Structures are given as C-alpha cells and as structure tokens.
Amino acid sequence: MLKGKVAIVTGSTSGIGLGIARELAKAGADLVLNGFGETSEIEAIRSGIEREHGVRVVYDGADMSKGDAVRGLIAATIEKFGRLDVLVNNAGIQFTAPVDEFPAAKWDAILAINLSAAFHGIAAAVPQMKKQRWGRIVNIASAHGLVASTHKAAYVAAKHGMVGLTKVVGLETAGSGVTCNAVCPGWVRTPLVEKQISDIAAQRGISQKQAAEELLSEKQPSLDFASPEQLGGTVAFLCSLAAEQITGTTISVDGGWTAR
C-alpha cells in the first residue's frame, strides 16, 4: 500500500511511535526513525525493521524541543529520499502537578515537544506534499485532546492544541491530495504507562495487576489497554485509499473513554 513512499515517525524508538513505524514498514514505506535511546538499541531496531520488511530505514536524532531541528529533520529526509509522503507527529513527554505548582520549565518543555514540534514539522512538510499532490499527516493526540484530567495542565493544553492544529491544517490542505488527522489514544501499554502502574502499585501496596485495573477502571470502559500495533494499524488506515476523504478530524482509540 505504501510501497515507494517515505514516512517520518517522531518519537519512534519505543512505545506507540515504534508500533506505528513497524506497521508503516509492513505496508511498504521507507522510514525515518527519531527519538532517544542507546545507540546500539536504536541500531538494532533500525536494522531489524529494515531486514524484516525489506524497506530502507534511517535514524535521525533531531531534538523535537527545538523548532529548527524539527524543520531540519524534514529537510534532511527530503534531501535523502527525494520525497516525503507520511509525517506522524508522535513525540511527547508528560509531567503531572496541580496547576498552581506546575513548574514553568515543565510547561515550556511539554508545549515545545508535544505541540510546537508538530507545527514546525507540518509547516516544513506541507510544501513538499502539495508538490507531490499526495501526503498524509497524522498527529498522535490523546483522549486528553478531547477531555481533561486533573494535574495535567500542560499535557491537556498541548493535546487540545494538537487537535485544533489538525483541523486548521485539514482545512488548509483540503483538495490538495494532502490529509491531516489526529489519532486520540486512551491508555496504551507503553513503558511510560508501565511506570505509572508501578508507581500506583508501590504507593497503594497492591499488585501490578490490581494497579493496572485501577488505572483502567477510572477512565477506560473496555478495561483493556490499546496496543501500539493497533495504533499503527489506525495510522496505516489513514494512509490508505479508503481514508482519502477523511481529513481535519479525530479518531479515538480509547476503549470508550470519551464516549462517557
């Protein structure tokens, strides 16, 4: 489906981003991976995807907190591959605290990586995609792009902003062959969420299983986690012919969280 096309997935060395990258490679796309991690581990991931799916995979360690670096990632990809077809803005960080105790530096960092990076990436990618008359921009927002939770002022603000940005870009690119959509996951079993489960278990003196159930029962009616692979499948669908007229909107993969 994506044979001969080139995809960038930010924050793709683990978790949701890696799941998305693998699904796009399975669909035939050449990949640019991005994110933090040990050099040897990243190389193992890169070469493993390349070998398994027979696609070209490169790694670019651009710092998503810096606008110039994000734009440089887009430019370097176009220079190397001669095209850019899919941009998945997935990189994100989290910090929790009541709004009156929220450190200003954490606010700035979360807004920079979770929202501004997507703006810079899209702004740099759209001209190339319009020139090709084909492009797919997928922003990984969150259930928190549609509803709020306490102690997550920066994250919720950034993800709501991501949904708003998606709508604007969807309108601005309508009819050009380019689409822009947001995927809004609920709880996904990633290393970040595993840490939250461990913290709950330690704080409350309960098992990991009980802590996971507690986490899910508060928000996610399905009482089950979404998987990175399922999110990858959703992104791949948005890149398919069937999704050609889907733009400027959100798809929730949240086990019913936002249906309440």
C-alpha positions in Angstrom: 0.0 0.0 0.0 2.8 2.4 0.8 5.5 0.9 -1.4 7.9 3.6 -2.6 6.6 6.1 -0.1 8.6 7.7 2.7 7.4 8.2 6.3 8.8 10.0 9.3 7.6 9.0 12.7 8.8 11.2 15.5 9.4 9.6 18.9 9.6 6.2 17.3 12.4 4.4 19.2 9.9 2.9 21.7 6.2 2.7 22.6 3.5 4.0 20.4 5.9 5.5 17.9 7.7 2.2 17.3 4.4 0.4 16.9 3.4 2.9 14.2 6.8 2.7 12.5 6.6 -1.1 12.3 3.1 -1.0 10.8 4.1 1.6 8.2 7.1 -0.5 7.3 4.9 -3.6 7.0 2.8 -1.6 4.5 6.0 -1.0 2.4 7.0 2.5 3.5 10.7 3.6 3.8 11.2 5.0 7.3 12.9 7.8 9.2 13.0 6.9 12.9 13.5 9.6 15.5 13.8 9.5 19.3 16.0 9.0 22.3 17.8 5.8 23.4 21.0 3.9 23.5 22.8 4.0 20.2 23.2 0.2 20.0 19.5 -0.4 20.8 18.4 2.1 18.2 20.6 0.5 15.6 19.1 -2.9 16.5 15.6 -1.5 16.0 16.6 0.2 12.7 18.3 -2.8 11.1 15.7 -5.2 12.4 12.8 -3.3 10.7 14.9 -3.0 7.5 15.6 -6.7 7.4 12.1 -7.8 8.4 10.2 -5.7 5.9 12.7 -5.1 3.1 12.4 -1.3 3.3 15.0 1.4 3.8 15.2 2.7 7.4 17.3 5.6 8.7 17.6 7.2 12.1 17.7 10.9 12.7 18.2 12.1 16.3 16.8 15.6 15.8 15.7 17.2 19.1 12.0 17.7 19.0 12.1 20.5 21.5 13.9 22.7 19.0 11.9 24.1 16.1 15.0 24.4 13.8 15.9 20.8 14.5 12.4 19.6 13.6 12.5 21.6 10.3 15.9 20.2 9.7 14.6 16.6 10.1 12.0 17.3 7.3 14.6 18.9 5.0 17.2 16.1 5.6 14.5 13.5 4.8 13.5 15.2 1.5 17.2 15.6 0.6 18.0 11.9 1.2 14.9 10.3 -0.3 13.7 13.0 -2.7 10.2 12.9 -1.2 8.1 12.9 2.0 4.7 11.2 2.0 3.8 10.5 5.6 4.5 12.6 8.7 3.5 11.1 12.0 3.9 13.6 14.9 4.1 11.3 17.8 6.9 12.6 20.1 5.7 13.6 23.5 6.6 13.9 27.2 4.5 14.1 30.4 4.7 15.7 33.8 1.9 15.9 36.4 1.3 18.5 39.1 -1.6 20.9 40.2 -1.6 24.0 38.0 -0.5 26.3 40.9 2.5 24.1 41.5 3.3 23.3 37.9 6.9 24.3 37.1 7.1 26.8 34.3 10.1 25.0 32.7 8.0 21.8 32.5 5.1 23.7 30.9 7.5 25.1 28.3 9.1 21.7 27.6 5.8 19.9 27.2 4.3 22.6 24.9 7.5 22.6 22.8 7.7 18.8 22.3 4.0 17.9 22.3 2.7 20.7 20.2 5.2 23.1 18.7 7.2 20.2 17.2 4.1 19.2 15.2 3.6 22.8 14.0 7.2 23.0 12.8 7.1 19.6 11.2 3.9 20.3 9.4 4.9 23.7 8.2 8.1 22.3 6.7 6.4 19.2 5.2 3.3 20.7 3.6 5.0 22.4 0.6 6.7 19.1 -0.5 3.4 17.1 0.0 1.4 19.6 -2.0 4.1 19.5 -4.8 3.6 15.7 -4.9 -0.2 16.1 -4.8 -0.1 13.4 -2.0 0.6 13.4 1.7 -0.6 12.1 5.0 -0.1 14.0 8.2 -1.2 12.1 11.3 -0.9 13.8 14.7 -0.9 11.5 17.7 -3.0 13.5 20.2 -4.7 11.7 23.1 -8.1 11.3 24.8 -6.7 14.3 26.6 -7.0 16.2 23.3 -10.8 15.9 23.8 -11.4 15.8 27.5 -9.3 16.8 30.6 -7.9 15.2 33.8 -6.5 16.9 36.8 -2.8 17.7 37.3 -2.1 17.6 33.5 -2.4 21.2 32.6 0.4 21.3 30.1 -0.3 17.9 28.5 -4.1 18.6 28.1 -3.4 22.0 26.7 -0.9 20.7 24.2 -3.1 17.8 23.1 -6.2 20.1 22.7 -3.9 22.4 20.7 -2.8 19.4 18.6 -6.5 18.7 17.7 -7.0 22.4 16.8 -3.9 22.4 14.7 -5.2 19.2 12.9 -8.5 21.0 12.0 -6.7 24.0 10.6 -4.3 22.0 8.5 -7.1 19.8 7.3 -8.9 22.9 6.0 -5.8 24.5 4.5 -4.8 21.3 2.6 -8.3 20.2 1.5 -8.4 19.3 -2.1 -4.6 19.2 -2.5 -4.1 15.5 -2.1 -2.9 16.0 1.5 -4.9 15.0 4.5 -4.3 15.8 8.2 -5.9 13.9 11.0 -5.4 13.2 14.7 -5.5 9.8 16.5 -6.6 10.1 20.1 -5.4 7.1 22.2 -6.6 6.3 25.6 -4.5 4.1 27.9 -1.8 2.3 25.8 0.5 -0.2 27.5 3.9 1.5 26.9 7.0 1.9 29.1 5.6 5.3 30.2 2.3 3.7 31.4 4.2 0.7 32.9 5.9 3.2 35.2 2.6 4.8 36.2 1.3 1.3 37.0 4.4 0.5 39.1 4.0 3.9 41.0 0.4 3.2 41.8 1.2 -0.4 43.0 4.0 0.9 45.2 2.0 3.8 46.6 -1.0 1.7 47.4 0.7 -1.6 48.3 -1.2 -3.5 45.6 -0.1 -5.8 42.8 0.8 -4.7 39.3 -2.4 -6.3 38.0 -4.6 -4.5 40.5 -2.8 -1.2 39.8 -3.5 -1.7 36.1 -7.1 -2.5 36.7 -7.4 0.6 38.9 -5.9 2.8 36.2 -8.2 1.5 33.5 -11.4 1.4 35.6 -11.2 5.2 36.2 -11.3 6.2 32.6 -11.4 3.3 30.0 -14.7 1.4 30.0 -13.3 -1.5 28.0 -11.0 -2.2 30.9 -8.2 -3.1 28.4 -5.3 -1.3 27.0 -4.9 -0.3 23.4 -1.7 -1.6 21.8 1.0 0.3 19.8 0.2 -2.1 17.0 -3.5 -1.2 17.0 -2.5 2.5 16.8 -0.1 1.6 14.0 -3.0 0.0 12.2 -5.1 3.1 12.6 -2.4 5.3 11.2 -1.9 2.9 8.2 -5.7 3.1 7.6 -5.5 6.9 7.5 -2.8 6.5 4.8 -5.0 4.2 2.7 -7.3 4.8 -0.2 -10.3 4.2 2.0 -9.3 7.3 4.1 -8.8 9.7 1.2 -11.8 11.9 2.2 -11.0 11.7 6.0 -9.3 15.0 6.9 -9.3 17.6 9.7 -10.8 15.2 12.2 -10.0 12.8 15.1 -10.2 9.1 15.6 -10.4 7.9 19.1 -8.8 4.6 20.1 -9.7 4.8 23.7 -11.9 1.8 24.7 -14.9 4.2 25.2 -13.1 6.8 27.4 -14.5 9.8 25.5 -18.0 8.3 25.0 -18.9 9.0 28.6 
